[in-house]
Amino acid sequence: MRQSIKDVQAREHAGGAVTVTGWVRTRRDSKEVSFIELNDGSTFHSIQIVVGNQSPAFGQLRAAGAGASLEVTGQLIASPGKGQRYEIQADTLRVLGDSDQASYPLQKKGHSYEFLRTIAHLRPRTNTFGAVFRVRSELAFAIHSFFHERGFRYIHPPIITPSDCEGAGEMFRVTTLNMEDPPRVDGKIDYAQDFFGKPTFLTVSGQLEAELLACGLGSVYTFGPTFRSENSNTSRHLAEFWMIEPEMAFYDIHGNMQLAEDFLKSIITHVLTHCPDDMDFFNNRIEPGIIDRLRTVAASEFLRLTYTDAIAILERSGHPFDYPVFWGCDLQSEHERFLTEKHFGQPVILYNYPKEIKAFYMRMNDDGKTVAAMDVLVPGIGEIIGGSQREERYDVLLERIRDKGLSEADYSWYLDIRRFGTVEHSGFGLGFERMMMYVTGMTNIRDVIPFARTPGSAEF
């Protein structure tokens, strides 16, 4: 019976026959013996297959080149080599799928990430991307576990929506109209004839819909794809990405901040505990010191600081920032990192931001100048979570919608929640790929998602 390489390597003792499958990473040959490095994706560490020239398996070696898939049965023995506990002395070897050695692109090690993005269908077979996607899987499980253990309901907001949650207008349109010759009324495209009878788009956030369900289920969270048509070809932007967005009824801004802190600590701790080999690789090869940095964040108390106090600290610092600091400015990464890395030396949650730089749905504070918004800042990148207490007062929310130039009719359903049994409620958002960059040390967001969608690129 086939076993995963991870399970075989976890055995307490050598001995006995085992059957494993996987893909050949490398093969070294001599006259009397060949050594195959085999990996099935279950673990960072490959297992060495030893094929002696007297073994029946020796005759199958011709087709067992790099990239080929194999099934191997043999004896599990203690390995005399360094860095590996066991190896398998092959009795039988079956080539499940051969690999053309003249064209297989992963023959050599040391390929650039730029090159590997062009073969995204094969890059999971490399050490780096095998580790990335195992951590991605474990991080997703940690997120679901965190909310499940606290009684949250996992919900699925629509991907196709008529509303722009963020008000940025950078949305992909969804239409069945012939855009080369669309129907028109008074010179304008008649979207009443479209599939949904109105303009619709791919969602930029499930937050608004999550608020609706929270005001009936109590505490909910989304974890799904979101889309942004922003034409940004940077290492931190994707056109398709995943968001985690919890929404909680009967939560104020302070409860929201505490949940965000607990959430980050929990999922970081989970990954460090359950992905030790992969995290060792990132620590040794991608970002030295990342494990210590993550452990420090997980063990830290997150300092609470108002935006106004943060601005005062930055203005007094005398630090030569590239972007000027003044009350009302939108803080940049350099400002946030100064606070977390140089001034306080710990994670910081900023709250009570100027209303002009935040979204319409954030609760207006009594001063009339700020809203109950919050950003969680961590050493290394700055902001990683953004959220707020939502505006629960009908009249105030309606005024904010009008002030932002949004359509009252388009948000009638959102306003209804404030008309029928309104309650204070809060929530936040975490970009999954941004979190992946933080826990792995990978510097380009295109390298922490299996198939990146960016301007001019929608391969595979």
Secondary structure, DSSP 8 states (H G I E B T S, - for coil): -B--HHHHHT-SS--SEEEEEEEEEEEEE-SSEEEEEEE-SSSSS-EEEEEETTSGGGGGGGG--TT-EEEEEEEEEE--STT-SEEEEEEEEEEEE---TTT-TTSSS---HHHHHTTTTTGGGSHHHHHHHHHHHHHHHHHHHHHHHTT-EE----SEES--SSS-----EE--S-TTS--EETTEE-GGGSTTSS-EEE-S-SHHHHHHHHHHHSEEEEEEEEE------STT--SEEEEEEEEEET--HHHHHHHHHHHHHHHHHHHHHH-HHHHHHIIIIISTTHHHHHHHHHHS--EEEEHHHHHHHHHHH----SS---TT----HHHHHIIIIIISSS-EEEEEEEGGGS-TTB-B-TTSSEEEEEEEEETTTEEEEEEEEE---HHHHHHHHHHTT--TGGGHHHHHHHHSS---EEEEEEEHHHHHHHHH--S-GGGSSSS--BTTB---
